[in-house]
Amino acid sequence: MTRRERSELLKQLKMEAAQEIGRLQYVKENNDHYLGDVPSRVNGEQGGPIGGRMVQKMIEAEKNRLAGL
């Protein structure tokens, strides 16, 4: 698998995770406005749950793979 393919898979995972928790508006690919003036605390509150859900999905997928499902 190439680096580009891995990047696309992670982007797809991020979009799925954001959609599942109702935070698609905070995904970088859906924003065309500047966020550099927003404090990191605010950015973390908005986007942090997306990363958390991504990790949950990756752990779940690995558990399923190890269990042979």
N, CA, C and O atoms as a GROMACS GRO file, in nm:
protein
  276
    1MET      N    1   0.086  -0.117   0.000
    1MET     CA    2   0.000   0.000   0.000
    1MET      C    3   0.091   0.124   0.000
    1MET      O    4   0.186   0.134   0.078
    2THR      N    5   0.060   0.216  -0.086
    2THR     CA    6   0.142   0.336  -0.096
    2THR      C    7   0.107   0.437   0.013
    2THR      O    8   0.004   0.426   0.079
    3ARG      N    9   0.192   0.533   0.029
    3ARG     CA   10   0.169   0.639   0.127
    3ARG      C   11   0.041   0.716   0.095
    3ARG      O   12  -0.035   0.751   0.185
    4ARG      N   13   0.019   0.742  -0.031
    4ARG     CA   14  -0.101   0.815  -0.074
    4ARG      C   15  -0.228   0.735  -0.043
    4ARG      O   16  -0.328   0.791   0.000
    5GLU      N   17  -0.222   0.604  -0.065
    5GLU     CA   18  -0.338   0.519  -0.035
    5GLU      C   19  -0.368   0.517   0.114
    5GLU      O   20  -0.484   0.522   0.155
    6ARG      N   21  -0.262   0.509   0.196
    6ARG     CA   22  -0.282   0.512   0.341
    6ARG      C   23  -0.342   0.646   0.385
    6ARG      O   24  -0.429   0.650   0.471
    7SER      N   25  -0.294   0.752   0.325
    7SER     CA   26  -0.346   0.885   0.358
    7SER      C   27  -0.494   0.896   0.323
    7SER      O   28  -0.572   0.952   0.400
    8GLU      N   29  -0.532   0.844   0.209
    8GLU     CA   30  -0.672   0.848   0.168
    8GLU      C   31  -0.760   0.763   0.260
    8GLU      O   32  -0.873   0.802   0.291
    9LEU      N   33  -0.708   0.648   0.303
    9LEU     CA   34  -0.785   0.564   0.395
    9LEU      C   35  -0.806   0.633   0.530
    9LEU      O   36  -0.914   0.626   0.588
   10LEU      N   37  -0.702   0.701   0.579
   10LEU     CA   38  -0.717   0.773   0.706
   10LEU      C   39  -0.813   0.891   0.691
   10LEU      O   40  -0.890   0.921   0.783
   11LYS      N   41  -0.810   0.956   0.577
   11LYS     CA   42  -0.904   1.067   0.552
   11LYS      C   43  -1.047   1.015   0.550
   11LYS      O   44  -1.138   1.079   0.603
   12GLN      N   45  -1.066   0.900   0.487
   12GLN     CA   46  -1.199   0.839   0.482
   12GLN      C   47  -1.245   0.799   0.623
   12GLN      O   48  -1.361   0.820   0.658
   13LEU      N   49  -1.154   0.743   0.703
   13LEU     CA   50  -1.186   0.707   0.841
   13LEU      C   51  -1.225   0.830   0.921
   13LEU      O   52  -1.320   0.827   1.000
   14LYS      N   53  -1.151   0.939   0.901
   14LYS     CA   54  -1.180   1.063   0.973
   14LYS      C   55  -1.319   1.115   0.937
   14LYS      O   56  -1.394   1.158   1.024
   15MET      N   57  -1.354   1.110   0.810
   15MET     CA   58  -1.486   1.158   0.767
   15MET      C   59  -1.597   1.070   0.825
   15MET      O   60  -1.700   1.121   0.869
   16GLU      N   61  -1.576   0.938   0.826
   16GLU     CA   62  -1.676   0.847   0.883
   16GLU      C   63  -1.693   0.873   1.032
   16GLU      O   64  -1.805   0.878   1.083
   17ALA      N   65  -1.581   0.890   1.103
   17ALA     CA   66  -1.587   0.914   1.247
   17ALA      C   67  -1.658   1.045   1.276
   17ALA      O   68  -1.743   1.051   1.366
   18ALA      N   69  -1.626   1.148   1.202
   18ALA     CA   70  -1.690   1.278   1.222
   18ALA      C   71  -1.840   1.271   1.195
   18ALA      O   72  -1.919   1.331   1.267
   19GLN      N   73  -1.877   1.198   1.092
   19GLN     CA   74  -2.019   1.184   1.059
   19GLN      C   75  -2.093   1.109   1.169
   19GLN      O   76  -2.205   1.145   1.205
   20GLU      N   77  -2.031   1.004   1.222
   20GLU     CA   78  -2.094   0.924   1.326
   20GLU      C   79  -2.126   1.006   1.451
   20GLU      O   80  -2.228   0.982   1.516
   21ILE      N   81  -2.040   1.100   1.484
   21ILE     CA   82  -2.062   1.179   1.606
   21ILE      C   83  -2.118   1.318   1.576
   21ILE      O   84  -2.129   1.401   1.666
   22GLY      N   85  -2.153   1.343   1.450
   22GLY     CA   86  -2.218   1.469   1.414
   22GLY      C   87  -2.127   1.590   1.415
   22GLY      O   88  -2.170   1.699   1.453
   23ARG      N   89  -2.002   1.572   1.375
   23ARG     CA   90  -1.907   1.683   1.376
   23ARG      C   91  -1.840   1.705   1.242
   23ARG      O   92  -1.724   1.746   1.236
   24LEU      N   93  -1.910   1.679   1.135
   24LEU     CA   94  -1.853   1.697   1.002
   24LEU      C   95  -1.811   1.842   0.976
   24LEU      O   96  -1.718   1.865   0.899
   25GLN      N   97  -1.877   1.938   1.039
   25GLN     CA   98  -1.845   2.078   1.014
   25GLN      C   99  -1.706   2.115   1.066
   25GLN      O  100  -1.652   2.219   1.028
   26TYR      N  101  -1.648   2.032   1.152
   26TYR     CA  102  -1.516   2.063   1.209
   26TYR      C  103  -1.402   1.994   1.137
   26TYR      O  104  -1.286   2.015   1.172
   27VAL      N  105  -1.431   1.912   1.036
   27VAL     CA  106  -1.327   1.844   0.962
   27VAL      C  107  -1.261   1.944   0.866
   27VAL      O  108  -1.328   2.020   0.797
   28LYS      N  109  -1.129   1.942   0.864
   28LYS     CA  110  -1.052   2.037   0.785
   28LYS      C  111  -1.096   2.039   0.638
   28LYS      O  112  -1.103   2.145   0.577
   29GLU      N  113  -1.125   1.923   0.583
   29GLU     CA  114  -1.164   1.917   0.442
   29GLU      C  115  -1.298   1.985   0.414
   29GLU      O  116  -1.327   2.019   0.299
   30ASN      N  117  -1.378   2.006   0.516
   30ASN     CA  118  -1.508   2.073   0.499
   30ASN      C  119  -1.503   2.220   0.534
   30ASN      O  120  -1.605   2.289   0.524
   31ASN      N  121  -1.388   2.270   0.573
   31ASN     CA  122  -1.374   2.411   0.611
   31ASN      C  123  -1.284   2.482   0.512
   31ASN      O  124  -1.177   2.434   0.479
   32ASP      N  125  -1.328   2.595   0.467
   32ASP     CA  126  -1.244   2.676   0.380
   32ASP      C  127  -1.211   2.810   0.445
   32ASP      O  128  -1.164   2.902   0.378
   33HIS      N  129  -1.235   2.820   0.575
   33HIS     CA  130  -1.206   2.944   0.644
   33HIS      C  131  -1.083   2.927   0.736
   33HIS      O  132  -1.049   2.816   0.778
   34TYR      N  133  -1.021   3.037   0.763
   34TYR     CA  134  -0.898   3.041   0.843
   34TYR      C  135  -0.928   3.015   0.990
   34TYR      O  136  -1.018   3.078   1.047
   35LEU      N  137  -0.854   2.925   1.051
   35LEU     CA  138  -0.874   2.893   1.192
   35LEU      C  139  -0.751   2.925   1.276
   35LEU      O  140  -0.746   2.888   1.393
   36GLY      N  141  -0.653   2.994   1.218
   36GLY     CA  142  -0.530   3.024   1.289
   36GLY      C  143  -0.548   3.119   1.406
   36GLY      O  144  -0.464   3.124   1.496
   37ASP      N  145  -0.657   3.193   1.406
   37ASP     CA  146  -0.681   3.287   1.516
   37ASP      C  147  -0.767   3.226   1.627
   37ASP      O  148  -0.798   3.293   1.726
   38VAL      N  149  -0.804   3.101   1.611
   38VAL     CA  150  -0.886   3.033   1.712
   38VAL      C  151  -0.792   2.966   1.812
   38VAL      O  152  -0.698   2.898   1.770
   39PRO      N  153  -0.814   2.983   1.942
   39PRO     CA  154  -0.726   2.920   2.041
   39PRO      C  155  -0.724   2.767   2.028
   39PRO      O  156  -0.824   2.706   1.990
   40SER      N  157  -0.610   2.708   2.058
   40SER     CA  158  -0.597   2.563   2.046
   40SER      C  159  -0.697   2.490   2.134
   40SER      O  160  -0.743   2.381   2.099
   41ARG      N  161  -0.732   2.548   2.248
   41ARG     CA  162  -0.831   2.486   2.336
   41ARG      C  163  -0.964   2.468   2.263
   41ARG      O  164  -1.027   2.364   2.273
   42VAL      N  165  -1.005   2.571   2.189
   42VAL     CA  166  -1.131   2.565   2.115
   42VAL      C  167  -1.121   2.464   2.002
   42VAL      O  168  -1.213   2.384   1.983
   43ASN      N  169  -1.010   2.466   1.928
   43ASN     CA  170  -0.993   2.368   1.820
   43ASN      C  171  -0.994   2.226   1.876
   43ASN      O  172  -1.049   2.136   1.814
   44GLY      N  173  -0.933   2.205   1.993
   44GLY     CA  174  -0.932   2.073   2.054
   44GLY      C  175  -1.070   2.027   2.097
   44GLY      O  176  -1.105   1.910   2.084
   45GLU      N  177  -1.149   2.121   2.150
   45GLU     CA  178  -1.286   2.087   2.190
   45GLU      C  179  -1.370   2.049   2.069
   45GLU      O  180  -1.457   1.961   2.078
   46GLN      N  181  -1.345   2.114   1.958
   46GLN     CA  182  -1.426   2.089   1.839
   46GLN      C  183  -1.382   1.962   1.766
   46GLN      O  184  -1.466   1.880   1.729
   47GLY      N  185  -1.252   1.947   1.746
   47GLY     CA  186  -1.202   1.835   1.667
   47GLY      C  187  -1.154   1.716   1.746
   47GLY      O  188  -1.142   1.607   1.691
   48GLY      N  189  -1.127   1.733   1.874
   48GLY     CA  190  -1.075   1.625   1.957
   48GLY      C  191  -1.160   1.499   1.957
   48GLY      O  192  -1.106   1.389   1.946
   49PRO      N  193  -1.292   1.513   1.969
   49PRO     CA  194  -1.376   1.392   1.968
   49PRO      C  195  -1.367   1.313   1.838
   49PRO      O  196  -1.391   1.193   1.837
   50ILE      N  197  -1.333   1.379   1.728
   50ILE     CA  198  -1.319   1.309   1.600
   50ILE      C  199  -1.200   1.214   1.608
   50ILE      O  200  -1.211   1.097   1.571
   51GLY      N  201  -1.086   1.263   1.658
   51GLY     CA  202  -0.969   1.177   1.673
   51GLY      C  203  -0.994   1.064   1.769
   51GLY      O  204  -0.949   0.952   1.747
   52GLY      N  205  -1.066   1.092   1.877
   52GLY     CA  206  -1.099   0.987   1.973
   52GLY      C  207  -1.182   0.877   1.911
   52GLY      O  208  -1.160   0.759   1.937
   53ARG      N  209  -1.278   0.916   1.829
   53ARG     CA  210  -1.363   0.815   1.762
   53ARG      C  211  -1.282   0.737   1.659
   53ARG      O  212  -1.304   0.617   1.640
   54MET      N  213  -1.188   0.805   1.593
   54MET     CA  214  -1.102   0.735   1.497
   54MET      C  215  -1.023   0.625   1.568
   54MET      O  216  -1.011   0.514   1.516
   55VAL      N  217  -0.968   0.655   1.684
   55VAL     CA  218  -0.891   0.556   1.761
   55VAL      C  219  -0.980   0.441   1.803
   55VAL      O  220  -0.940   0.325   1.794
   56GLN      N  221  -1.101   0.471   1.848
   56GLN     CA  222  -1.194   0.365   1.886
   56GLN      C  223  -1.221   0.271   1.768
   56GLN      O  224  -1.223   0.149   1.784
   57LYS      N  225  -1.243   0.330   1.650
   57LYS     CA  226  -1.271   0.249   1.531
   57LYS      C  227  -1.150   0.164   1.491
   57LYS      O  228  -1.166   0.050   1.449
   58MET      N  229  -1.029   0.219   1.505
   58MET     CA  230  -0.909   0.143   1.470
   58MET      C  231  -0.888   0.028   1.567
   58MET      O  232  -0.852  -0.082   1.526
   59ILE      N  233  -0.911   0.051   1.695
   59ILE     CA  234  -0.898  -0.055   1.795
   59ILE      C  235  -1.001  -0.164   1.770
   59ILE      O  236  -0.970  -0.283   1.775
   60GLU      N  237  -1.124  -0.124   1.742
   60GLU     CA  238  -1.230  -0.220   1.712
   60GLU      C  239  -1.196  -0.304   1.589
   60GLU      O  240  -1.216  -0.426   1.589
   61ALA      N  241  -1.144  -0.241   1.485
   61ALA     CA  242  -1.107  -0.314   1.362
   61ALA      C  243  -0.995  -0.413   1.390
   61ALA      O  244  -0.998  -0.526   1.340
   62GLU      N  245  -0.897  -0.373   1.470
   62GLU     CA  246  -0.786  -0.463   1.502
   62GLU      C  247  -0.833  -0.580   1.588
   62GLU      O  248  -0.788  -0.693   1.568
   63LYS      N  249  -0.921  -0.555   1.683
   63LYS     CA  250  -0.976  -0.664   1.764
   63LYS      C  251  -1.050  -0.764   1.677
   63LYS      O  252  -1.036  -0.885   1.694
   64ASN      N  253  -1.128  -0.713   1.584
   64ASN     CA  254  -1.202  -0.801   1.493
   64ASN      C  255  -1.106  -0.882   1.406
   64ASN      O  256  -1.128  -1.000   1.382
   65ARG      N  257  -0.999  -0.817   1.361
   65ARG     CA  258  -0.901  -0.888   1.278
   65ARG      C  259  -0.834  -0.998   1.357
   65ARG      O  260  -0.816  -1.109   1.306
   66LEU      N  261  -0.795  -0.969   1.482
   66LEU     CA  262  -0.730  -1.068   1.565
   66LEU      C  263  -0.823  -1.182   1.604
   66LEU      O  264  -0.780  -1.296   1.622
   67ALA      N  265  -0.952  -1.151   1.615
   67ALA     CA  266  -1.051  -1.254   1.650
   67ALA      C  267  -1.089  -1.337   1.528
   67ALA      O  268  -1.160  -1.437   1.540
   68GLY      N  269  -1.043  -1.294   1.410
   68GLY     CA  270  -1.072  -1.370   1.288
   68GLY      C  271  -1.209  -1.341   1.230
   68GLY      O  272  -1.262  -1.422   1.154
   69LEU      N  273  -1.266  -1.227   1.263
   69LEU     CA  274  -1.398  -1.193   1.209
   69LEU      C  275  -1.389  -1.127   1.075
   69LEU      O  276  -1.492  -1.092   1.016
   0.00000   0.00000   0.00000
